[in-house]
Amino acid sequence: MTILEGDFSPPDGRFAIVAARFNSFVVEPLVAGALEALRRHGIGDDRITLVRVPGSFEIPLAAKKLAEGGKHAAVICLGAVIRGETDHYDYVAGGAANGIAEVTLTTGVPVIFGVLTCNSVEQANDRAGGKAGNKGTEAALTAIEMVNLLKKLG
């Protein structure tokens, strides 16, 4: 039996991070975690592009442009959607998730979903470096693993 898996060896190529400015008190720790993970795995700042967008709903379009541009091995999408009293949460969270999935499937480039969808500010803070770890770090590690896996798949 042949088993193929990605690994965390230093990958080739450039990496992009698309980060929402909305809920920046949550997103900035995600960005810091992603940058630290990329650097720790041999990806220097000269191979990282950071793109800021207004909010999580705008992430898929920027990710699509980056993925189609052929310059990036992976795109890491970071944002935070926190449930409020209206249906707005459902539209933004669903639009971001569906848009990011569509970009990765249509381009073949790993586009990583690191958008927090939380019921409260406390949950968001817990996932942005609090007691639940840093999901930005996890998203960067997923990007590295997927780049390495796709290289093995040919």
Secondary structure, 3 states (H helix, E strand, C coil): CCCCCCCCCCCCCEEEEEEECCCHHHHHHHHHHHHHHHHHCCCCHHHEEEEEECCHHHHHHHHHHHHHCCCEEEEEEEEEEECCCCCHHHHHHHHHHHHHHHHHHHHCCCEEEEEEEECCHHHHHHHEEECCEEHHHHHHHHHHHHHHHHHHHC
